[in-house]
Amino acid sequence: MFAIEVRDHVMIAHSLARPVFGPAQALHGATFVVDAAFFTRDLDENGLAVDIGLATSALADVLKPLNYQNLDDIDVFRDKVTTTEVLAKHIFDGLAEAVTASRLGPGSGRICRLRVTLHESHVARGWYEADL
């Protein structure tokens, strides 16, 4: 299996309004480093799994509506607890849509798996990974 992984970041605010989250129940900010890995079983005639530039653009496009936003105010997250895992799945879904719409160029059809990793800090991360 081949993979290309690209990185960006997103700065958000949110609250995790359940007692299990302790002080994070209150509104707070977070900066996530976001890695997106695009997996293929083979390479194209140029030796590429995925165009890195298009993968980088696709990730930026998915993150843009979240950046500098309070997730508590975004309709898609209404009544959801925006944990790292929930955000990873949301970003995954946006990237999967980009792959389906061929926004990663001719190699889109070869992408068979995605993994989205959110780094909360230098010691903690979470991800969502699945076949397409």
C-alpha positions in Angstrom: 0.0 0.0 0.0 1.3 3.5 -0.9 0.4 6.6 0.9 0.8 10.4 0.7 0.3 12.3 3.9 -0.2 16.1 4.0 -0.4 18.4 7.0 -2.2 21.6 8.0 -3.7 23.0 11.1 -6.9 24.5 12.4 -7.6 26.8 15.3 -11.1 26.4 16.8 -13.1 27.2 19.9 -15.6 24.9 21.5 -17.1 23.5 24.7 -17.5 19.9 25.6 -20.6 20.3 27.7 -20.6 17.0 29.6 -19.3 16.4 33.1 -16.8 13.8 31.9 -14.8 16.6 30.3 -14.2 18.5 33.6 -12.8 22.0 32.9 -13.2 21.5 29.1 -16.9 21.9 29.6 -16.3 25.6 29.4 -15.7 27.4 26.1 -12.0 27.0 25.3 -9.7 27.2 22.3 -7.7 24.5 20.6 -5.2 24.3 17.8 -5.0 21.0 16.0 -2.3 19.9 13.7 -4.1 17.8 11.1 -2.5 15.0 9.0 -4.4 13.5 6.1 -3.1 10.3 4.6 -4.3 9.1 1.2 -3.7 5.4 0.4 -3.5 3.7 -3.0 -2.6 0.1 -4.0 -0.6 1.2 -7.0 1.1 4.2 -8.6 0.4 6.0 -11.8 2.6 6.0 -14.9 4.5 8.9 -13.2 5.2 7.0 -10.0 2.7 9.0 -8.0 0.1 7.7 -5.5 -1.6 11.1 -5.2 -0.8 14.6 -6.3 0.6 16.2 -3.1 -0.4 19.7 -4.2 -4.0 18.6 -4.8 -4.1 16.7 -1.5 -2.8 19.8 0.3 -5.5 21.9 -1.3 -8.2 19.5 -0.5 -7.3 19.4 3.2 -7.1 23.2 3.3 -10.6 23.4 1.7 -12.1 21.1 4.3 -10.5 22.9 7.2 -11.3 26.5 6.0 -14.9 26.6 7.3 -13.8 25.4 10.7 -10.7 27.7 11.2 -11.2 30.5 13.8 -14.7 29.4 14.4 -16.6 28.5 17.6 -17.8 24.9 16.7 -20.7 25.3 19.1 -22.1 27.8 16.6 -21.8 25.7 13.5 -25.0 23.9 12.4 -23.4 20.6 11.5 -22.1 20.3 15.0 -25.3 21.3 16.7 -26.1 18.8 19.6 -22.8 17.0 19.0 -19.8 16.8 21.4 -16.9 18.0 19.2 -14.3 15.7 20.5 -11.1 15.0 18.6 -12.6 11.8 17.3 -15.8 13.6 16.1 -13.7 16.3 14.3 -11.5 13.7 12.7 -14.5 11.9 11.2 -15.9 15.2 10.0 -12.7 16.1 8.2 -12.5 12.5 6.9 -16.0 12.9 5.4 -15.0 16.2 3.7 -11.9 14.6 2.2 -13.9 11.5 1.1 -16.3 13.8 -0.7 -13.3 15.5 -2.4 -12.0 12.1 -3.5 -15.4 11.1 -4.9 -15.7 14.4 -6.8 -12.2 13.8 -8.3 -10.8 17.0 -6.8 -7.5 15.1 -6.3 -7.1 14.9 -10.0 -6.8 11.7 -12.2 -5.4 9.8 -9.2 -8.7 10.2 -7.2 -10.0 6.9 -8.5 -7.0 5.0 -7.1 -7.5 6.3 -3.5 -8.9 3.4 -1.5 -8.4 4.5 2.1 -8.1 7.7 4.1 -6.7 8.4 7.6 -7.2 11.8 9.3 -5.1 12.4 12.4 -5.7 15.3 14.8 -2.7 16.1 17.1 -4.1 17.8 20.2 -0.6 18.3 21.5 2.9 16.8 21.3 1.7 13.9 23.5 -1.9 13.2 22.4 -3.6 12.5 19.1 -6.7 10.9 17.7 -7.7 9.7 14.2 -10.4 8.3 12.0 -9.4 5.8 9.3 -11.5 3.8 6.9 -11.7 2.3 3.4 -13.5 4.3 0.7 
